[in-house]
Amino acid sequence: MDDALTELAGLAYFMLPAWLANMAPPFTRFWPCWNRPIHRELLGDHKTVIGFAFALVVGFLAVAAQAITVPPAFWRSPDHWPWLGLAFGLGTAGGDAVKSLVKRRLHRPPGASWVPFDQLDFVAGSLLLAAPFVRLSPWNVIAILAMTFVADLLVNRLAFKLRIKRTPW
């Protein structure tokens, strides 16, 4: 039991950069400067240039902090941290953007809930781009998806109640 909890804690620490990068864009709606949509028709109004860039920066900086302190055990090499930082930041923002594009193509209304894609889009993008730089078993990936799904539901509802996000998903 202790080994399983240790493994889950290690996976949570490993995924922290993606989770933080995913939480970053909603804060940019408070940004007082230029923050235009990337492409209204393809992605909707809420996918913005600043939000995308902020996710990229937060993911990169979180991996940099891990590299300086305690690199996660799942990294293939601590020397690859810059690439992993870009993979987490770009994978998070890119996964969310791809999901929005598909959502628009399926004529789902902006802001409509789309479970489980709203919860797992960013983690799928992150894991896909990070794959060359990490060692994860299929069970690790399943655990990451399960933890992310539950945590995303809880965090988004809290952010909605705190008026950081406009929707609870």
DOBA-782814 format. One record per residue (C-alpha): residue number from 1; residue in three letters; y negated, z negated, x. Coordinates in nm, 3 decimals. Layout:
{NUM,ALA,{Y,Z,X}}
...
This chain:
{1,MET,{0.000,0.000,0.000}}
{2,ASP,{-0.243,-0.088,0.280}}
{3,ASP,{-0.166,0.242,0.454}}
{4,ALA,{-0.245,0.437,0.137}}
{5,LEU,{-0.577,0.256,0.091}}
{6,THR,{-0.664,0.312,0.456}}
{7,GLU,{-0.585,0.682,0.416}}
{8,LEU,{-0.803,0.706,0.103}}
{9,ALA,{-1.088,0.527,0.277}}
{10,GLY,{-1.058,0.768,0.570}}
{11,LEU,{-1.063,1.065,0.333}}
{12,ALA,{-1.370,0.925,0.156}}
{13,TYR,{-1.547,0.883,0.489}}
{14,PHE,{-1.447,1.235,0.589}}
{15,MET,{-1.588,1.379,0.263}}
{16,LEU,{-1.909,1.174,0.271}}
{17,PRO,{-2.119,1.464,0.411}}
{18,ALA,{-2.015,1.693,0.124}}
{19,TRP,{-2.071,1.421,-0.134}}
{20,LEU,{-2.417,1.343,0.004}}
{21,ALA,{-2.505,1.713,0.026}}
{22,ASN,{-2.405,1.755,-0.338}}
{23,MET,{-2.632,1.467,-0.442}}
{24,ALA,{-2.932,1.602,-0.250}}
{25,PRO,{-3.054,1.899,-0.461}}
{26,PRO,{-3.136,1.705,-0.782}}
{27,PHE,{-3.393,1.507,-0.584}}
{28,THR,{-3.582,1.825,-0.501}}
{29,ARG,{-3.701,1.857,-0.860}}
{30,PHE,{-3.948,1.583,-0.764}}
{31,TRP,{-4.066,1.797,-0.470}}
{32,PRO,{-4.435,1.875,-0.530}}
{33,CYS,{-4.437,2.200,-0.334}}
{34,TRP,{-4.293,2.548,-0.382}}
{35,ASN,{-3.941,2.520,-0.516}}
{36,ARG,{-3.857,2.842,-0.695}}
{37,PRO,{-3.516,2.941,-0.833}}
{38,ILE,{-3.293,3.141,-0.599}}
{39,HIS,{-3.223,3.396,-0.874}}
{40,ARG,{-3.290,3.310,-1.240}}
{41,GLU,{-3.062,3.568,-1.398}}
{42,LEU,{-2.764,3.511,-1.168}}
{43,LEU,{-2.777,3.135,-1.106}}
{44,GLY,{-3.019,2.989,-1.360}}
{45,ASP,{-3.347,2.805,-1.311}}
{46,HIS,{-3.206,2.488,-1.157}}
{47,LYS,{-3.052,2.644,-0.842}}
{48,THR,{-3.356,2.643,-0.616}}
{49,VAL,{-3.433,2.751,-0.262}}
{50,ILE,{-3.539,2.401,-0.159}}
{51,GLY,{-3.236,2.243,-0.329}}
{52,PHE,{-2.997,2.478,-0.148}}
{53,ALA,{-3.170,2.415,0.186}}
{54,PHE,{-3.176,2.038,0.129}}
{55,ALA,{-2.800,2.033,0.063}}
{56,LEU,{-2.744,2.227,0.386}}
{57,VAL,{-2.962,1.988,0.589}}
{58,VAL,{-2.813,1.671,0.437}}
{59,GLY,{-2.456,1.791,0.497}}
{60,PHE,{-2.538,1.881,0.857}}
{61,LEU,{-2.717,1.551,0.928}}
{62,ALA,{-2.438,1.344,0.772}}
{63,VAL,{-2.180,1.513,0.997}}
{64,ALA,{-2.411,1.461,1.296}}
{65,ALA,{-2.429,1.089,1.212}}
{66,GLN,{-2.048,1.075,1.196}}
{67,ALA,{-2.023,1.256,1.531}}
{68,ILE,{-2.256,1.001,1.691}}
{69,THR,{-2.086,0.697,1.540}}
{70,VAL,{-1.720,0.737,1.435}}
{71,PRO,{-1.583,1.090,1.393}}
{72,PRO,{-1.334,1.106,1.105}}
{73,ALA,{-0.967,1.118,1.206}}
{74,PHE,{-0.924,1.447,1.018}}
{75,TRP,{-1.149,1.645,1.255}}
{76,ARG,{-0.963,1.877,1.493}}
{77,SER,{-1.221,1.814,1.765}}
{78,PRO,{-1.543,1.608,1.777}}
{79,ASP,{-1.695,1.897,1.973}}
{80,HIS,{-1.694,2.114,1.661}}
{81,TRP,{-1.926,1.883,1.466}}
{82,PRO,{-2.216,2.135,1.440}}
{83,TRP,{-1.984,2.392,1.280}}
{84,LEU,{-1.838,2.129,1.052}}
{85,GLY,{-2.189,2.018,0.954}}
{86,LEU,{-2.279,2.374,0.859}}
{87,ALA,{-1.948,2.413,0.675}}
{88,PHE,{-2.008,2.101,0.465}}
{89,GLY,{-2.371,2.184,0.387}}
{90,LEU,{-2.319,2.553,0.318}}
{91,GLY,{-1.984,2.497,0.145}}
{92,THR,{-2.139,2.241,-0.088}}
{93,ALA,{-2.442,2.450,-0.183}}
{94,GLY,{-2.245,2.775,-0.183}}
{95,GLY,{-1.960,2.639,-0.394}}
{96,ASP,{-2.207,2.516,-0.653}}
{97,ALA,{-2.391,2.850,-0.653}}
{98,VAL,{-2.070,3.051,-0.693}}
{99,LYS,{-1.970,2.829,-0.987}}
{100,SER,{-2.311,2.889,-1.147}}
{101,LEU,{-2.273,3.264,-1.098}}
{102,VAL,{-1.930,3.263,-1.266}}
{103,LYS,{-2.063,3.038,-1.542}}
{104,ARG,{-2.345,3.286,-1.615}}
{105,ARG,{-2.102,3.580,-1.611}}
{106,LEU,{-1.887,3.400,-1.869}}
{107,HIS,{-2.202,3.350,-2.081}}
{108,ARG,{-2.186,2.972,-2.068}}
{109,PRO,{-2.527,2.826,-2.154}}
{110,PRO,{-2.735,2.674,-1.872}}
{111,GLY,{-2.674,2.302,-1.849}}
{112,ALA,{-2.354,2.318,-2.055}}
{113,SER,{-2.068,2.103,-1.932}}
{114,TRP,{-1.784,2.290,-1.764}}
{115,VAL,{-1.512,2.041,-1.670}}
{116,PRO,{-1.354,2.039,-1.407}}
{117,PHE,{-1.557,2.310,-1.235}}
{118,ASP,{-1.883,2.113,-1.249}}
{119,GLN,{-1.710,1.831,-1.061}}
{120,LEU,{-1.510,2.028,-0.805}}
{121,ASP,{-1.715,2.338,-0.719}}
{122,PHE,{-1.891,2.187,-0.420}}
{123,VAL,{-1.580,2.018,-0.278}}
{124,ALA,{-1.380,2.342,-0.302}}
{125,GLY,{-1.654,2.527,-0.114}}
{126,SER,{-1.675,2.253,0.149}}
{127,LEU,{-1.301,2.232,0.207}}
{128,LEU,{-1.272,2.610,0.225}}
{129,LEU,{-1.540,2.644,0.494}}
{130,ALA,{-1.433,2.329,0.680}}
{131,ALA,{-1.064,2.430,0.692}}
{132,PRO,{-1.073,2.578,1.046}}
{133,PHE,{-1.218,2.254,1.185}}
{134,VAL,{-0.998,1.990,1.017}}
{135,ARG,{-0.638,1.877,0.973}}
{136,LEU,{-0.558,1.803,0.611}}
{137,SER,{-0.223,1.791,0.437}}
{138,PRO,{-0.182,1.924,0.083}}
{139,TRP,{-0.165,1.560,-0.032}}
{140,ASN,{-0.495,1.490,0.145}}
{141,VAL,{-0.655,1.777,-0.046}}
{142,ILE,{-0.513,1.654,-0.378}}
{143,ALA,{-0.643,1.302,-0.306}}
{144,ILE,{-0.987,1.441,-0.215}}
{145,LEU,{-1.002,1.644,-0.537}}
{146,ALA,{-0.896,1.344,-0.748}}
{147,MET,{-1.141,1.103,-0.581}}
{148,THR,{-1.422,1.358,-0.606}}
{149,PHE,{-1.355,1.430,-0.973}}
{150,VAL,{-1.373,1.063,-1.073}}
{151,ALA,{-1.665,0.978,-0.843}}
{152,ASP,{-1.864,1.284,-0.954}}
{153,LEU,{-1.828,1.188,-1.320}}
{154,LEU,{-1.949,0.834,-1.248}}
{155,VAL,{-2.234,0.926,-1.011}}
{156,ASN,{-2.368,1.203,-1.236}}
{157,ARG,{-2.376,0.974,-1.538}}
{158,LEU,{-2.563,0.713,-1.335}}
{159,ALA,{-2.809,0.977,-1.206}}
{160,PHE,{-2.866,1.092,-1.564}}
{161,LYS,{-2.936,0.736,-1.681}}
{162,LEU,{-3.178,0.692,-1.389}}
{163,ARG,{-3.347,1.023,-1.487}}
{164,ILE,{-3.267,1.187,-1.155}}
{165,LYS,{-3.058,1.453,-1.331}}
{166,ARG,{-3.131,1.628,-1.660}}
{167,THR,{-2.766,1.634,-1.771}}
{168,PRO,{-2.484,1.381,-1.730}}
{169,TRP,{-2.262,1.638,-1.556}}
